[in-house]
Amino acid sequence: MDNQSMMMGMLIKKYRLEQNMSQEALCQGICAVSYLSKIEKGSVNCSQEILHQLMEVLGIDLNRNPEELSEQREGLDQFFRNMFLYNLQEMDRLISQLNESKEMLQHSSLAVDYMLATGFHQHVGALHRESDLEELGSLVYGLLDYERYMSPHQTHLTHYLIGHFEMLHKGDYQKALSQFQRGARIKRDGIILEGLASVHYTLGNYAESIRLGDLAFQQLMEEGYLERAIGVCFVIAAAYANVRDIDNMLVYYRRLLTLSEKTDNSRRGGVHYNIGAAYLAVRKFEQAKNNLEKAYHYYKEEEPSYYDKFYLLQKLALASHGLGEPVQAEGYTGELQKLVRDNSERSIGASMETSLEWLIQLCIKKVPLKSPYSIDILRRLYKQAKKDSHHGFRTFYGDYLIEALKAQHKYKEALQITEEIFAQWKVSSKP
């Protein structure tokens, strides 16, 4: 059965249910109920005459003008292309243009494509401003109601969208993984491989993240999505950093910076932050602080997010503390306190709140890392990071907790946490 016939059946069922109309009431004098049921299921090719009559009863003026549909199809294709290129302003312009023809699009064979475009636009918008996630979730998951009527390409995009919604808005990485895997079974293109690499990274499956990230990079470059290929380099480099492979990490960050020269989007701040964080994790404080200070300089130009500023100041304070520079450690912690005060309207996770509490004790009140009080805070921070952050944060705080426990000769607990953190590396690093 062709997709056009299935789409028409989907539209008839959609508007019939919205009007609380029974099949009997809709098809009276037009066709048999059993035939309407087949039309709605997309299992028959409905004649144009019957289709017109059914839509007339529903009060729907179905658009079948090939020129208008071709023009709108082009607009939708441009929207998706710009979405995958991260051209946010062009996305906004195109969706506004499409919304001017909202009723026509909803009453045409492009209805599902328009719903997908609307879902993607609201999803991307929610990453940059406060949004009603419950409403967004209803929109995104509502697409599954039409899955049986979708083309493989539409189904692929639907699972990709739901995967990103779960990963970025809900923090349910297992659900995100499941959705990306379903999309990959339809088509293993660059964007779905990118999603898989990202979600495996958040789960701490670093070897798989690197493997899929390399495949995604090759695909995305072939498909012409430079911005997304650069983003995958971030994921691969961060995965290497989290398994303490500094040399390979640097290879990918250098590649990333070289590629970034071909775009208008500077990433120097983010790159130097990540390199600094990796050196801090292996307690190479001088290299850590050098890169973090570069990030601090570049961030003044790049306007980073609140969360990026928070974690940069956090790590600058810790690097200064590790170098035995108490004045600078206290200064960065004080700047972090001011950042939180100035953004008091923002809700932050429990691990961020506890992290600030820890830094105040460590860098301002000068409570030693190995003190029972610090260990108690680090225990809470480690547990909270398991709930509201990705595996890299859990490892980062776990390392400090292990260091403090060993200083207090609490080797059993230190070993237990070491096994919790690094056992997953062994599993995910199998060939």
MOGIZI-V455739 format. One record per pair of residues at least 24 apart in sequence whose ideal C-beta (glycine too) atoms are under 6 Angstrom apart, sorted by sequence separation. I is the first residue (numbers start at 1). GAP is how many residues later the second one is. If there is no record, write none. Layout:
# MOGIZI-V455739
i:I gap:GAP
i:I gap:GAP
This chain:
# MOGIZI-V455739
i:159 gap:24
i:292 gap:24
i:140 gap:25
i:95 gap:26
i:173 gap:26
i:190 gap:26
i:193 gap:26
i:210 gap:26
i:230 gap:26
i:269 gap:26
i:333 gap:26
i:354 gap:26
i:378 gap:26
i:395 gap:26
i:13 gap:27
i:156 gap:27
i:292 gap:27
i:354 gap:27
i:12 gap:28
i:173 gap:29
i:190 gap:29
i:210 gap:29
i:230 gap:29
i:249 gap:29
i:269 gap:29
i:375 gap:29
i:9 gap:30
i:156 gap:30
i:173 gap:30
i:190 gap:30
i:209 gap:30
i:230 gap:30
i:268 gap:30
i:269 gap:30
i:289 gap:30
i:309 gap:30
i:333 gap:30
i:354 gap:30
i:9 gap:31
i:26 gap:31
i:155 gap:31
i:156 gap:31
i:288 gap:31
i:333 gap:31
i:160 gap:32
i:163 gap:32
i:167 gap:32
i:9 gap:33
i:190 gap:33
i:206 gap:33
i:269 gap:33
i:330 gap:33
i:351 gap:33
i:112 gap:34
i:152 gap:34
i:194 gap:34
i:201 gap:34
i:285 gap:34
i:329 gap:34
i:330 gap:34
i:350 gap:34
i:351 gap:34
i:370 gap:34
i:280 gap:35
i:369 gap:35
i:6 gap:36
i:133 gap:36
i:206 gap:36
i:266 gap:36
i:5 gap:37
i:76 gap:37
i:83 gap:37
i:198 gap:37
i:206 gap:37
i:241 gap:37
i:285 gap:37
i:306 gap:37
i:351 gap:37
i:370 gap:37
i:72 gap:38
i:79 gap:38
i:112 gap:38
i:194 gap:38
i:197 gap:38
i:201 gap:38
i:244 gap:38
i:277 gap:38
i:285 gap:38
i:351 gap:38
i:370 gap:38
i:273 gap:39
i:280 gap:39
i:349 gap:39
i:5 gap:40
i:1 gap:41
i:63 gap:41
i:76 gap:41
i:116 gap:41
i:120 gap:41
i:12 gap:42
i:112 gap:42
i:119 gap:42
i:123 gap:42
i:317 gap:42
i:321 gap:42
i:8 gap:43
i:15 gap:43
i:63 gap:44
i:15 gap:45
i:62 gap:45
i:63 gap:45
i:317 gap:46
i:60 gap:47
i:11 gap:100
i:7 gap:102
i:4 gap:105
i:42 gap:107
i:10 gap:136
i:10 gap:139
i:84 gap:141
i:86 gap:141
i:7 gap:142
i:85 gap:142
i:6 gap:143
i:3 gap:148
i:242 gap:150
i:243 gap:182
i:204 gap:187
i:202 gap:188
i:204 gap:220
i:208 gap:220
i:207 gap:221
i:206 gap:222
i:207 gap:222
i:205 gap:223
